[in-house]
Amino acid sequence: MRQRAKDKIIKSMILLLEEHPFENITIKMLCAYSGINRTTFYDYFVDKYDLLSTIQMYHLQKYSKLLNSLYDSQNKDEVNHYKLYKFFKSILTYIERHYGFFHAIFVSHPNRDLFSDYVTLTRETYTKIIVDYTNVKKKKQFVTYALGGQIGIVYLWIREGCPESADELAQILLANVIKLRR
């Protein structure tokens, strides 16, 4: 029962983030949406900032694990395109499953700091892959260009409500990476 209350609070915060800027969300609103009382809210979270931080860190840690899996899955000889495709598909499937959260923080009411955290994690991992597994000469520029394009494509996909399947978009992202390497 206790975990259900916490889950309700988290889901309510995500729903509210879709409709309101974070600054306008109150504990009273969260409790009303969740169907719980304030005491229950404070059993789990110090305040709304703690709640938001908990949600953000959860997703950021999941993303970091996916990035680490991508790095660890590569061969010493060359970047494996199939594994890169699987990575893209995993990330996009994860975004689809948690669409409300990602739409809220990237589109409805963008959180620049959190966006920056995602970009930094991605840039660091891509750079390690390029350094360790390729012979690309202008590594920094390659990573910046590839990352910029991928961010644009994924942002548009989220903004438009994920019209393509995760599989279709993963294929597009992979095709663009392959074209870049030529």
Short mmCIF file of the C-alpha atoms (twelve columns), coordinates in Angstrom:
data_MODEL
# 
_entry.id   MODEL 
# 
loop_
_atom_site.group_PDB 
_atom_site.id 
_atom_site.type_symbol 
_atom_site.label_atom_id 
_atom_site.label_alt_id 
_atom_site.label_comp_id 
_atom_site.label_asym_id 
_atom_site.label_seq_id 
_atom_site.Cartn_x 
_atom_site.Cartn_y 
_atom_site.Cartn_z 
_atom_site.pdbx_PDB_model_num 
ATOM 1   C CA . MET A 1   0.000  0.000  0.000   1 
ATOM 2   C CA . ARG A 2   2.781  2.426  0.910   1 
ATOM 3   C CA . GLN A 3   4.578  2.000  -2.418  1 
ATOM 4   C CA . ARG A 4   1.302  2.652  -4.249  1 
ATOM 5   C CA . ALA A 5   0.966  6.019  -2.521  1 
ATOM 6   C CA . LYS A 6   4.503  6.963  -3.528  1 
ATOM 7   C CA . ASP A 7   3.843  5.857  -7.113  1 
ATOM 8   C CA . LYS A 8   0.637  7.918  -7.180  1 
ATOM 9   C CA . ILE A 9   2.552  10.993 -6.034  1 
ATOM 10  C CA . ILE A 10  5.205  10.484 -8.712  1 
ATOM 11  C CA . LYS A 11  2.620  9.934  -11.468 1 
ATOM 12  C CA . SER A 12  0.676  12.981 -10.320 1 
ATOM 13  C CA . MET A 13  3.798  15.137 -10.458 1 
ATOM 14  C CA . ILE A 14  4.460  14.017 -14.022 1 
ATOM 15  C CA . LEU A 15  0.858  14.778 -15.028 1 
ATOM 16  C CA . LEU A 16  1.043  18.186 -13.383 1 
ATOM 17  C CA . LEU A 17  4.360  18.958 -15.088 1 
ATOM 18  C CA . GLU A 18  2.611  18.444 -18.426 1 
ATOM 19  C CA . GLU A 19  0.031  21.088 -17.515 1 
ATOM 20  C CA . HIS A 20  1.888  23.561 -15.293 1 
ATOM 21  C CA . PRO A 21  5.347  25.035 -14.852 1 
ATOM 22  C CA . PHE A 22  7.088  23.413 -11.891 1 
ATOM 23  C CA . GLU A 23  7.059  26.693 -9.940  1 
ATOM 24  C CA . ASN A 24  3.234  26.730 -10.016 1 
ATOM 25  C CA . ILE A 25  2.799  23.196 -8.701  1 
ATOM 26  C CA . THR A 26  1.977  23.050 -5.002  1 
ATOM 27  C CA . ILE A 27  1.947  20.234 -2.467  1 
ATOM 28  C CA . LYS A 28  -1.798 20.812 -2.169  1 
ATOM 29  C CA . MET A 29  -2.202 20.196 -5.923  1 
ATOM 30  C CA . LEU A 30  -0.040 17.072 -5.741  1 
ATOM 31  C CA . CYS A 31  -2.058 15.679 -2.861  1 
ATOM 32  C CA . ALA A 32  -5.367 16.429 -4.597  1 
ATOM 33  C CA . TYR A 33  -4.242 14.757 -7.837  1 
ATOM 34  C CA . SER A 34  -2.804 11.792 -5.925  1 
ATOM 35  C CA . GLY A 35  -5.758 11.341 -3.612  1 
ATOM 36  C CA . ILE A 36  -3.457 11.309 -0.591  1 
ATOM 37  C CA . ASN A 37  -3.069 13.601 2.397   1 
ATOM 38  C CA . ARG A 38  -0.144 15.914 3.075   1 
ATOM 39  C CA . THR A 39  1.231  13.696 5.826   1 
ATOM 40  C CA . THR A 40  1.565  10.830 3.372   1 
ATOM 41  C CA . PHE A 41  3.365  13.118 0.923   1 
ATOM 42  C CA . TYR A 42  5.852  14.118 3.614   1 
ATOM 43  C CA . ASP A 43  6.411  10.457 4.542   1 
ATOM 44  C CA . TYR A 44  8.166  10.107 1.172   1 
ATOM 45  C CA . PHE A 45  9.460  13.524 0.184   1 
ATOM 46  C CA . VAL A 46  10.838 16.599 1.935   1 
ATOM 47  C CA . ASP A 47  9.165  18.955 -0.546  1 
ATOM 48  C CA . LYS A 48  8.271  19.226 -4.225  1 
ATOM 49  C CA . TYR A 49  11.940 19.817 -5.096  1 
ATOM 50  C CA . ASP A 50  12.887 16.522 -3.480  1 
ATOM 51  C CA . LEU A 51  10.120 14.791 -5.438  1 
ATOM 52  C CA . LEU A 52  11.257 16.304 -8.739  1 
ATOM 53  C CA . SER A 53  14.876 15.465 -7.996  1 
ATOM 54  C CA . THR A 54  13.921 11.856 -7.198  1 
ATOM 55  C CA . ILE A 55  12.093 11.490 -10.514 1 
ATOM 56  C CA . GLN A 56  14.879 13.151 -12.489 1 
ATOM 57  C CA . MET A 57  17.651 11.116 -10.883 1 
ATOM 58  C CA . TYR A 58  15.756 7.883  -11.473 1 
ATOM 59  C CA . HIS A 59  15.516 8.525  -15.219 1 
ATOM 60  C CA . LEU A 60  19.029 9.946  -15.490 1 
ATOM 61  C CA . GLN A 61  20.489 6.853  -13.796 1 
ATOM 62  C CA . LYS A 62  18.545 4.568  -16.154 1 
ATOM 63  C CA . TYR A 63  19.861 6.556  -19.119 1 
ATOM 64  C CA . SER A 64  23.406 6.392  -17.765 1 
ATOM 65  C CA . LYS A 65  23.145 2.589  -17.470 1 
ATOM 66  C CA . LEU A 66  22.001 2.362  -21.092 1 
ATOM 67  C CA . LEU A 67  24.945 4.525  -22.184 1 
ATOM 68  C CA . ASN A 68  27.369 2.364  -20.203 1 
ATOM 69  C CA . SER A 69  25.887 -0.758 -21.805 1 
ATOM 70  C CA . LEU A 70  26.452 0.760  -25.240 1 
ATOM 71  C CA . TYR A 71  30.086 1.495  -24.433 1 
ATOM 72  C CA . ASP A 72  30.692 -1.932 -22.895 1 
ATOM 73  C CA . SER A 73  29.078 -3.724 -25.848 1 
ATOM 74  C CA . GLN A 74  31.461 -2.352 -28.478 1 
ATOM 75  C CA . ASN A 75  34.336 -4.297 -30.006 1 
ATOM 76  C CA . LYS A 76  37.867 -2.981 -29.929 1 
ATOM 77  C CA . ASP A 77  38.024 -3.042 -33.734 1 
ATOM 78  C CA . GLU A 78  35.012 -1.023 -34.831 1 
ATOM 79  C CA . VAL A 79  31.706 0.405  -33.632 1 
ATOM 80  C CA . ASN A 80  29.106 -2.343 -33.994 1 
ATOM 81  C CA . HIS A 81  26.152 -0.945 -35.962 1 
ATOM 82  C CA . TYR A 82  23.699 -3.560 -34.756 1 
ATOM 83  C CA . LYS A 83  24.533 -2.798 -31.129 1 
ATOM 84  C CA . LEU A 84  24.216 0.924  -31.832 1 
ATOM 85  C CA . TYR A 85  20.781 0.318  -33.372 1 
ATOM 86  C CA . LYS A 86  19.740 -1.727 -30.303 1 
ATOM 87  C CA . PHE A 87  20.927 1.120  -28.072 1 
ATOM 88  C CA . PHE A 88  18.889 3.681  -30.009 1 
ATOM 89  C CA . LYS A 89  15.849 1.424  -29.916 1 
ATOM 90  C CA . SER A 90  16.227 0.838  -26.150 1 
ATOM 91  C CA . ILE A 91  16.476 4.567  -25.455 1 
ATOM 92  C CA . LEU A 92  13.516 5.400  -27.675 1 
ATOM 93  C CA . THR A 93  11.393 2.618  -26.189 1 
ATOM 94  C CA . TYR A 94  12.242 3.933  -22.723 1 
ATOM 95  C CA . ILE A 95  11.214 7.459  -23.770 1 
ATOM 96  C CA . GLU A 96  7.931  6.104  -25.184 1 
ATOM 97  C CA . ARG A 97  7.174  4.277  -21.930 1 
ATOM 98  C CA . HIS A 98  7.843  7.411  -19.919 1 
ATOM 99  C CA . TYR A 99  6.550  9.833  -22.513 1 
ATOM 100 C CA . GLY A 100 4.766  12.089 -20.010 1 
ATOM 101 C CA . PHE A 101 7.956  12.763 -18.085 1 
ATOM 102 C CA . PHE A 102 10.124 13.398 -21.140 1 
ATOM 103 C CA . HIS A 103 7.489  15.551 -22.833 1 
ATOM 104 C CA . ALA A 104 7.092  17.597 -19.656 1 
ATOM 105 C CA . ILE A 105 10.804 18.226 -19.068 1 
ATOM 106 C CA . PHE A 106 11.886 18.697 -22.683 1 
ATOM 107 C CA . VAL A 107 8.819  20.181 -24.421 1 
ATOM 108 C CA . SER A 108 5.978  21.455 -22.180 1 
ATOM 109 C CA . HIS A 109 8.106  23.178 -19.553 1 
ATOM 110 C CA . PRO A 110 11.757 22.593 -20.481 1 
ATOM 111 C CA . ASN A 111 14.255 21.994 -17.706 1 
ATOM 112 C CA . ARG A 112 17.551 23.323 -19.072 1 
ATOM 113 C CA . ASP A 113 19.713 21.926 -16.294 1 
ATOM 114 C CA . LEU A 114 18.340 18.418 -16.696 1 
ATOM 115 C CA . PHE A 115 18.601 18.658 -20.487 1 
ATOM 116 C CA . SER A 116 22.231 19.681 -20.039 1 
ATOM 117 C CA . ASP A 117 22.832 16.640 -17.804 1 
ATOM 118 C CA . TYR A 118 21.512 14.315 -20.536 1 
ATOM 119 C CA . VAL A 119 23.647 16.014 -23.197 1 
ATOM 120 C CA . THR A 120 26.774 15.872 -21.026 1 
ATOM 121 C CA . LEU A 121 26.339 12.163 -20.249 1 
ATOM 122 C CA . THR A 122 25.771 11.392 -23.910 1 
ATOM 123 C CA . ARG A 123 28.703 13.495 -25.097 1 
ATOM 124 C CA . GLU A 124 31.067 11.826 -22.615 1 
ATOM 125 C CA . THR A 125 30.031 8.321  -23.666 1 
ATOM 126 C CA . TYR A 126 30.100 9.075  -27.392 1 
ATOM 127 C CA . THR A 127 33.549 10.618 -26.994 1 
ATOM 128 C CA . LYS A 128 34.838 7.501  -25.185 1 
ATOM 129 C CA . ILE A 129 33.433 5.295  -27.947 1 
ATOM 130 C CA . ILE A 130 34.944 7.428  -30.717 1 
ATOM 131 C CA . VAL A 131 38.338 7.568  -28.971 1 
ATOM 132 C CA . ASP A 132 38.472 3.884  -28.024 1 
ATOM 133 C CA . TYR A 133 36.785 2.211  -30.991 1 
ATOM 134 C CA . THR A 134 37.281 4.334  -34.119 1 
ATOM 135 C CA . ASN A 135 39.904 6.166  -36.093 1 
ATOM 136 C CA . VAL A 136 37.777 9.297  -36.633 1 
ATOM 137 C CA . LYS A 137 40.170 12.231 -36.854 1 
ATOM 138 C CA . LYS A 138 38.087 15.214 -35.704 1 
ATOM 139 C CA . LYS A 139 36.569 13.455 -32.711 1 
ATOM 140 C CA . LYS A 140 35.157 16.472 -30.882 1 
ATOM 141 C CA . GLN A 141 33.515 17.851 -34.013 1 
ATOM 142 C CA . PHE A 142 32.131 14.442 -34.992 1 
ATOM 143 C CA . VAL A 143 30.555 13.928 -31.572 1 
ATOM 144 C CA . THR A 144 29.138 17.464 -31.479 1 
ATOM 145 C CA . TYR A 145 27.638 17.168 -34.962 1 
ATOM 146 C CA . ALA A 146 26.200 13.683 -34.416 1 
ATOM 147 C CA . LEU A 147 24.807 14.578 -31.009 1 
ATOM 148 C CA . GLY A 148 23.235 17.813 -32.255 1 
ATOM 149 C CA . GLY A 149 21.399 15.996 -35.022 1 
ATOM 150 C CA . GLN A 150 20.235 13.209 -32.736 1 
ATOM 151 C CA . ILE A 151 18.966 15.673 -30.141 1 
ATOM 152 C CA . GLY A 152 17.012 17.506 -32.829 1 
ATOM 153 C CA . ILE A 153 15.446 14.318 -34.181 1 
ATOM 154 C CA . VAL A 154 14.515 12.952 -30.744 1 
ATOM 155 C CA . TYR A 155 13.177 16.328 -29.562 1 
ATOM 156 C CA . LEU A 156 10.953 16.592 -32.658 1 
ATOM 157 C CA . TRP A 157 9.790  13.008 -32.148 1 
ATOM 158 C CA . ILE A 158 8.790  13.742 -28.538 1 
ATOM 159 C CA . ARG A 159 7.189  17.087 -29.436 1 
ATOM 160 C CA . GLU A 160 5.060  15.470 -32.148 1 
ATOM 161 C CA . GLY A 161 3.888  12.651 -29.874 1 
ATOM 162 C CA . CYS A 162 6.211  9.874  -31.117 1 
ATOM 163 C CA . PRO A 163 4.564  9.386  -34.538 1 
ATOM 164 C CA . GLU A 164 7.204  6.873  -35.690 1 
ATOM 165 C CA . SER A 165 7.802  3.675  -33.795 1 
ATOM 166 C CA . ALA A 166 10.954 3.360  -31.704 1 
ATOM 167 C CA . ASP A 167 12.198 0.863  -34.287 1 
ATOM 168 C CA . GLU A 168 11.679 3.265  -37.213 1 
ATOM 169 C CA . LEU A 169 13.388 6.147  -35.457 1 
ATOM 170 C CA . ALA A 170 16.279 3.927  -34.320 1 
ATOM 171 C CA . GLN A 171 16.842 2.976  -37.960 1 
ATOM 172 C CA . ILE A 172 16.841 6.658  -38.967 1 
ATOM 173 C CA . LEU A 173 19.345 7.543  -36.238 1 
ATOM 174 C CA . LEU A 174 21.594 4.638  -37.213 1 
ATOM 175 C CA . ALA A 175 21.449 5.549  -40.919 1 
ATOM 176 C CA . ASN A 176 22.501 9.098  -40.056 1 
ATOM 177 C CA . VAL A 177 25.465 7.877  -37.989 1 
ATOM 178 C CA . ILE A 178 26.581 5.603  -40.821 1 
ATOM 179 C CA . LYS A 179 26.339 8.499  -43.313 1 
ATOM 180 C CA . LEU A 180 28.426 10.687 -41.007 1 
ATOM 181 C CA . ARG A 181 31.237 8.144  -40.956 1 
ATOM 182 C CA . ARG A 182 31.708 8.275  -44.747 1 
# 
